Amino acid sequence: MSFDIDKALQLLEQEVQNYQVPVVDLIAVQTHDPFKVLVATILSARTRDEVTAQAAARLFAKAPTPQALALLDEKTLQQLIFPVGFYKNKARYLTALPEVLEKQFSFQVPDEIEQLTSLPGVGRKTANLVRAQGFGKPAICVDTHVHRIMNIWGYVQTTNPLQTEMALREKLPEHYWIRVNSLLVAFGQGTCRPVGPHCDRCVLDTLCPRIGVTPRKLKLAKTKKQAGIKRLISWNVNGLRAVAKNGFVDIVRDLAPDILALQEIKALPEQLPESVREMAGFTSYFHSAQRKGYSGVAIYSREPAKKVYHGIGEQRFDEEGRVLTLEFGDFYLVNCYFPNSRHDLSRLELKQEFNCAVHKFVDDLARDKSVVICGDFNVAHTEIDLANPAANTKNAGFTPEERKWLDSYIEEGWIDTFRQYNQEPGQYSWWSYRSNARERNIGWRIDYFFVDSASKTRIVGADILADILGSDHCPVTLDFK
């Protein structure tokens, strides 16, 4: 059965009207200036739209024309466009751009694909976007969203964006060429996300064949909460101040946890906005590192704890803010951020010592009542817990020493709750920021919930919320009764 592209794109025209407009489209509408569209497109590669918009505004205030751009040196450009992705490379491209425009095109941005791709830092995707948005001329800009969604629909069967562009040139009616990128970028960011697409509320639900799609998982049902089941969530946020600027409070509200454990908060409580430090509906607990901007853990709980334990009683570990424990009536929650062994494995010995110290700490607690330990363990347990095991056998997080410790932990009865429910490969909780690793799902499962063996019957469910963005890690969950 063929996919109805006309109906799909007509529905999306209505659907995305209230979505965030891609920044390059917005600049095109506001300025009608091919030069600014070109520069904004260069800046936007592997960069969030809000960061691109701020960097473009700073840059255009100093250099609204190619002639003005020629007056800025590379170091100044780096300062103006930071923190866009690969800002040093982009500053180098922008430094070279005015001279090429002057010599070859008399300071005018060309409108042909072959000419555009001769400019510094401009590939086919950028060239097509500039031609379409800067000049209003037919061009198909295929980024990862267009490539991915067209294949999900089965409208094309291709393996890379260039193949998709060529296939669409043959198949897609030309009157859609300019608009299709804007529609699918907005749709791909808002609903048809790369990880955990929101199929449950998609306007194309009855049309889409969902080829190769794993829809998102929704939050704990009210019936389970009424049965006394708690939703516990653990998340390495890689900087709480940073994620606070990107909708953290809204994300927590939507996830609706009973207890939220965070790692690598990299902040003192007084450095946080009040809305995060004292989040509505929760009692908050912090154990920050003595060294500013480093490590640190936090827990938000709807039920106040009976007792709070900061650390495990060893100063060299406790001063790094790695373990925070809350005691409740019938269980302990231990939130832990395990050390990274480092690229050169210089902290492997220290990590193994930390592993043993935490192991003894939770074993002692388990003699009293149920124990849940969660957090970023900084180790992938088995080969199915990372995308490229063979290439990482001697790397931090997958060394034989780290894996052997986790083996011993499990052999003594501690339960890896996620693997109680899911034995499939490709289930990851951390992805590098490099090389579109998250969109390609080249990741590691290094975030866990473990429960002591005597409490196995209290485990109701466990999951990985891979569609939740904001950090290089995603949240993991445990439903516990």
N, C-alpha and C positions, 0 to 999 in steps of 0.2 A: 504494500500500500504506500503510495507516494505521500510525502509530507506537503501539507497545504501552506506554502510559504506566504501566499497573499494574506490569508486569514491570520496567520501567526503574526506577521509584521503589523497588520492593522490593529490587532488586539494590543500589541506592545506599544503602538503609538499612543493609545489611551492609557495603558498601564503605567508608563514611565513618566507621565506628565508631572507627577509629584515626587519623582525620584531626584536625587542630586544630579545636576547637569555636569558631565565630564568637563574638567577645567579647560581643556583646549577648545571645546565647543563654546564655552562661555567667553573665552578671550576672543574667539572669532566673531561672535555676535556683538560683543562690546566694542571691538576696535576696527573690524573689517580690514585688518592690517596683516598681509601675508608674512611680513618679517616677525611680528610678535607671535603669530601662530607657529612659525618655524621654531623660534627660540623656546616657546612654551612646550612644544612637542619634544624638543631635545631634553629639556629639563624633566619632563614627565616620566621618562623611561624608568621603570622599577622604583617609582616614587608615589606615595599617596597623594591624591588630588589636593588635599588641604595644604600639604607641604609645598607642592608645585605652585599653587596659587600665591602663597606668601613669598616664595623665592622670586617668582616672576614679577610680583609687584615691586619688590625691592630693586630688582635689576632694571625694570623699565623706568623706574623713577630716575635712574642714573643714565640709562642708555635706551632711549625709545627708538633709535634709528641705528642702522649699520655704522654710520659715521661716528655716532656717539659711542657705540660699542668698541670701535677701534681705539678709543682713547683710554680704555681701561686695561690694566695689565692682568696677568693670569692670577696673581695672588689676590688682587682686589675682587676679581670675579669669584674666586673660591669663597671669599668671605661673604659676598652678596648672596650666593646661591645655596650655601650650606644651610640645612642638612639634606639636600636632595641626594638620592642614591648616586654613588659614583661621581660625587661632585668634582673631584680633581680631574677626572677624564672629561667631564662636561665643560669645566672651565677651560681646559686645553682646546676643546673643539670651538668654543665661543671666541677664544682668543684668535684662532686662525680664520674664523668665518668672515670677518669684514674684508680681509685682503682678497679672499677667493671671490667674494661677491663683487668687489671693485674691479678686479682684473678680468673676470670672465663675464660678468653680467651688469656692469656699470651700476653697482650698488642696488640692483633690483633682484628680488627673489624670483627665480624662474618658476614656471608652472608645468614643466614637463618632467616626468618621472626620471628619465635618464639624466637630465641636468640636475635635478634635486639630489639624486644619489651621488653626485660628484662633490657635494658639499661636505665639510667635516662633520662627522657624527651622524650622518643621515643615511639610513637604510631604506628598504622598500616600504616598510610600515610607516615610517615618518614621512617619506615622500608622498605616499598616497594620502595620508591625513592632511598634509599641507595643501596638496592639490585640491582635495575635496573641501576642506574647511576654510582654507585661505583664499581660494579662487572660485569655489563653487563649481568646479569642473568634475566630470565623472571620474571617479576613482574608488577602488575598493580597498579600504584600510583593514587589514586582517591582523588583529592582535590575538593574544591568547584567548580572550573571551569569545571573539567571533569564531576562531578556529574550533574551540571547545564546544560551543553551543550548536554550531552548524552540524557537528558530528553527533552530538547528543540527539538532535532532531533526525539524523539520518539523511539530511539534505545533501551532504557530501560524505564521502568515505576517504579521508585523507590522514596523513600522519604528521604533517607540519604546516605552519601558517602559509608558506609559499605555495604548497600544493593546494591549500584551501583557496587562496587568492585566484590561482589559475582556474580551479574548478568553478568558482563563483563567476568569473568573467565569462565562462561558457554558458552558465546555467541561470544565474540570477538576473531578472529583468533590470535593465539599466536605470530605470527610474528609482530603484532602491539603493543604488551604489553609494551615493553620498551619505545617505541617512543610516544605512545598516550598522555602521560602526558605532555611532552614538547610541542607537537603540540597544544593541547587544552589550555594549560596555555598561550602560546604566542598569540593564536587566541582569547582567552577570555580577555586578557589584551588589545589587539589591536583593535579588531573588535566586537566580540560577548561579549560586556561588560555586567556586571551584571545589570546595570541600563542604559536604553536607548541604546541598541545595535545598531551598525551602519549597519542595514539591507539594507540601500540604496546603500551601496558599497560593499556588501558581495559577495565573490566569490562563495558561496553556495546558492545564491538567488533562483535558480531554483530547488534546491534539498530540501531545508530546509522547514519543515512544520510550523516552528515558534510557537511551542506549548507553550502557556503561555507568549508570548513575546509582549512587548510594545516598538516598535522602537523609536529611538531618534527623536526629532523635529529639523528641520533645521532652519537656521537663516532667518531673514526677507527677503522676495523676493524683487528683484530690482524694480519690478513694484510698490510695496507699497512705497518704498523710493521715487520713481519718483512722486507719488501722494501726497507727503508732509507728509507722516506718519513717525514718529520718533520711533526708537527702543530704549526704556529705559530699562536698566538692573540694578538690585540691587543684591548685593552679600556680605554676611558676610564672609570675607576671613580668619578670625581667625589668623591674623598675616600676614601682607603684605610682610614682608621680607622673611617669610617662603615660601609663595606661589610664590614669585618672583624667587625662586630657582627651582621651579617646572613648568616652562613654562607659567607663567602668561601672559607675553606679547604675546606669540603665541595664548593662549586661547582667549585673547581680540581681536586679529586680526581675528580669525576665527568667533567669535560671532558678530563682526562688529556692536557694539552699536553706537548710536548717543550720548547717555549719559550713563555713567557707574557710579553708586553710590556704594561705598564700606563702610562696617562697620567693626569695630574691627580691625583697621589696626595696632594697637599696635606699632606705630613708629612715629618719627618726620620726616619731609620731608628730612632733611639732612642725615638721617640714611638709606635712600633708594638709590639703584643704580640709576644712571642717566636715564637709559632706562625705569625705572618705575616712577621716580619723574617727568620726562618730557617726557611722552610717546608720540611717534611720532603721529601726526595727532590730538592731543587733547590739550586743555588748562586744566591744573590740578589745583585743589583747595583742601586744606587740613585744617582740624580742629583737631589737636591732643590734647590728654589729657596732663595736666601738669605733671602727674605721668608717668614716662617713662615705655614703654612696656605694656600700659594699654589702652583699649578702643580706641577712635579716629575714625574719619570718613573722607572720601575723595570723590571727584567727578571729573571725567574726562568728558569733554564736547567738542564735535567737534565745536560747536558754542560758542564763548566767552559769558559769562554772562554779563548782563547790570549792575548788582549789586550783591554783595555777603554779606550774613549775617552769622556771626560766633556765633552760640548759639542762645538762646531765651531770653537773658536778665536776667537770674538768675544765679549768680555766682556759687552756689553749684553744679549746673548741667553743666554749661558751662565749668568749669575747668576740667570736665571729658571728654570733647570733644565728645559730643553726638549728636549735631544737626548742620548741615551745609545746608544753603539754597542758591540757585541760582535763581536770577530773570531774566527771559527772556522777550521778547516783549509781549507775550500773556499768560504766565503762570509762576508760581513758582514751583520749584522742591525742596522739603524738604527731606533731607536724614537724617535718624534718627536711632540711636542705643539705644533702650530702655534698662533700667537697668534690670538685673536679680534679682528676689526676693530672691535668695539664697536658698540653701537646707533647712535651718532652718527658712525660711521666715523672716529673720531679716531685709531685705530691702523691704519688701512688702509695708510698709507705705510710704517709700521714693518713691518707684516705682509708687504708686498711685498718689502721689503729682506730680511726673514728668509727668504722663499720663495727668493729668488735665492741667498742664502748657503747654504742647505741644498742647493739644486740643484747648485751648484758642488762642495759637499762630497761628495755621493754620486757625481757624475760622476767625481771624482778617485778615489774608492774603486773604482769599476767598471773602471778601467784595470788593476786588480790581480787581482780575482776577482769572483765573483757578488755582487750586492748585493740585499738585500731591505730595503725601507724601509716601515715601518708606522706607524700611529698615527692620531690625530685631526687631520685636515688643516683642519678648520673651514671647509670649502667644499664645496658640492654642485656637481658638475661640469656636468651637463646637466639639462634640464627633467624628465627621468624620475627624477632623483635627489632630488626633494622633492615633497611633496604639493600645494603651492600655488605653482608657479613664477611665475605672473603677478603675484601679490601681493608677491613678494619680490625683484624684479629690482634694487631699489635698497637692499636690506637686507644687513647683514653676513652673509657666508657665501655670497652669491649675486650679488655685484656683478660687473659686466663685467670689472673689473680682476682680481679673484681667479680668475674662470673662465678668463680669457685666459692667465694664468700656467699654470694646470693644462693648458690646451690645448697650450701650448708644451712643457710637460714630457712630455706623451704623444706629441706630434709628433716629439720627439727620440728616441723609442723606448722610454720607460718604460711598462711594461704594467700597466694597471688589472686586477688578477688576477680580481676578482669578475666584471667584465664579459666576461671570456673565457668564462664559463660561464652567465651569466644576463643577458639583455637586457630583462627584464621591468620595468615600472614598479612602484611600491609596495614596493620593497625598501629598507628604511631601517635606520639604525643609531643614530639619536638622535631622541628625542621630547621635547617640552616637558612639564613636570610639570603644566601648566595644561590645563583643559577636557577631561580624559580623553583626551589626544592619543594616548597609546600604545594604549589599547583601541580607539580609532577609527582607528589607524594613520595619523595625520597627522604625518608625520615627515620626516627628512632623511637622506640617506646621506652622511656626512662622515668616516667612518672607513674606512681603506683599507689594502691591501697592494699595493705596487708592486714590480716586479722588472725589472732591466735587460734590454734586448732580447736580449743574447747568452745569457741564461739562461732563455729562454722554455720550452725543452724540459724544464726542471726543475720547472715548474709542473704539479702533478697535480690540484689541486682548490682551490676557494675557496668560502666561504659566509658568511652572516650568521646568527648564532645569536640570533634575535629573541626566543626564549622565555626567555632567561637574564635574570633580573631582578637588582636590586641597585643599579642606577645609571640615570640618564636615557639613557645609551648602552647598547648591548648589545655583546657580543664579536663580532669578525669573525675569520675563519680563513683560513689558507693551508696546503695540503698541498704539501710541497716535498721533492724528492728530491736 
